[in-house]
Structures are given as structure tokens and as C-alpha cells.
Amino acid sequence: MAVAATELTEIERMLGSPEAVTQAFLALRQKFPHLAWIRCDASDVTETPYRSVGAFDLHLLDSADHCAQITDDPGRATGIVLAKRAAGS
């Protein structure tokens, strides 16, 4: 299932909220259970983020084939990599 534009807008809105740093991952997994969610440090991902919002880089995950990969195409995205940037980054 692809990530819809409305879902990306809602994800960005949630990541921009003041409590996002401490509650974002759990809240997003609960709101969008049909998407695969991975969290990590931004330094663990070498690809350019799809978007950067607040303290997070948002990468789209394509797991349609046998090997998961980062994509910039929401139509192919089946999940999100939520990469937290270090303070001051």
C-alpha cells in the first residue's frame, strides 16, 4: 500500500508538534498501522531524506521487492524510516 499525500501531510504535522521528539514513533505507529515503521539516528542513513521536519528526517521505505530500499516515490513507499537528528543538526 502506497503512502498517500494526505498521510504524508498528517505525518509531517505530527512531527512538527512540540511533543514529537518524545512521542512521535509510538503515535505514528498507532495512527498508521498499515505502514512499516523503522526508527534510527539520522547518522545511520546515508540517503537524502524525503523531508526534514522538526528533529526528524523522513525517508520513504519501499519493501515491495525482496529487498527493502529507500525511495523518493510515495507511490512505491510501504513504510517510513524516521531518523532523528542530533540536537543542533
C-alpha positions as CSV (number, residue, x, y, z in Angstrom):
1,M,0.0,0.0,0.0
2,A,1.4,3.4,-1.1
3,V,1.7,6.3,1.3
4,A,-1.0,8.8,0.4
5,A,-0.3,12.6,0.1
6,T,-2.8,13.1,3.0
7,E,-0.9,10.7,5.2
8,L,2.4,12.4,4.5
9,T,0.8,15.8,5.4
10,E,-0.5,14.3,8.7
11,I,2.8,12.7,9.4
12,E,4.6,16.0,8.9
13,R,2.1,17.8,11.1
14,M,2.6,15.2,13.9
15,L,6.4,15.5,13.7
16,G,6.2,19.3,13.9
17,S,4.3,19.2,17.2
18,P,6.2,20.1,20.5
19,E,5.8,16.5,21.9
20,A,7.1,14.9,18.7
21,V,10.6,14.2,20.0
22,T,9.4,12.0,22.8
23,Q,6.2,10.5,21.4
24,A,6.4,10.6,17.6
25,F,7.3,7.0,16.9
26,L,4.7,5.4,19.0
27,A,2.0,7.9,18.0
28,L,2.7,7.4,14.3
29,R,2.8,3.6,14.5
30,Q,-0.6,3.7,16.2
31,K,-2.1,6.2,13.7
32,F,-0.7,4.4,10.6
33,P,-0.6,0.7,11.4
34,H,-0.6,-0.3,7.7
35,L,2.8,1.3,7.2
36,A,6.1,-0.3,8.3
37,W,8.0,1.9,10.7
38,I,11.7,2.0,11.4
39,R,13.4,4.4,13.8
40,C,17.1,5.2,13.9
41,D,19.6,8.0,14.2
42,A,19.9,10.3,11.1
43,S,23.6,9.4,11.0
44,D,22.6,5.8,10.2
45,V,21.0,6.7,6.9
46,T,23.2,7.9,4.0
47,E,20.4,8.7,1.6
48,T,18.9,12.2,1.3
49,P,15.7,12.5,3.3
50,Y,12.4,12.8,1.5
51,R,11.6,15.6,4.0
52,S,13.0,17.0,7.2
53,V,10.5,18.0,9.9
54,G,11.4,19.3,13.3
55,A,14.1,17.0,14.8
56,F,13.5,14.2,12.2
57,D,14.4,13.2,8.7
58,L,11.7,11.3,7.0
59,H,12.7,8.6,4.5
60,L,10.3,6.5,2.4
61,L,10.7,2.8,2.5
62,D,9.9,0.5,-0.4
63,S,9.7,-3.1,0.6
64,A,7.6,-4.3,-2.3
65,D,10.5,-6.4,-3.7
66,H,12.5,-9.0,-1.8
67,C,14.9,-6.3,-0.6
68,A,13.8,-3.1,1.2
69,Q,15.2,0.1,0.0
70,I,14.8,3.9,0.4
71,T,12.7,5.6,-2.3
72,D,11.7,9.1,-3.1
73,D,8.4,7.9,-4.7
74,P,5.4,8.0,-2.3
75,G,3.6,5.7,-4.7
76,R,6.1,2.9,-4.0
77,A,6.5,3.6,-0.3
78,T,5.2,0.9,2.0
79,G,6.8,2.4,5.1
80,I,8.7,5.2,6.8
81,V,12.2,5.4,8.2
82,L,12.0,8.0,11.0
83,A,15.6,9.2,11.5
84,K,16.2,11.5,14.5
85,R,18.8,14.2,14.0
86,A,21.2,15.1,16.8
87,A,20.4,18.3,18.7
88,G,21.7,21.3,16.7
89,S,21.9,19.4,13.4
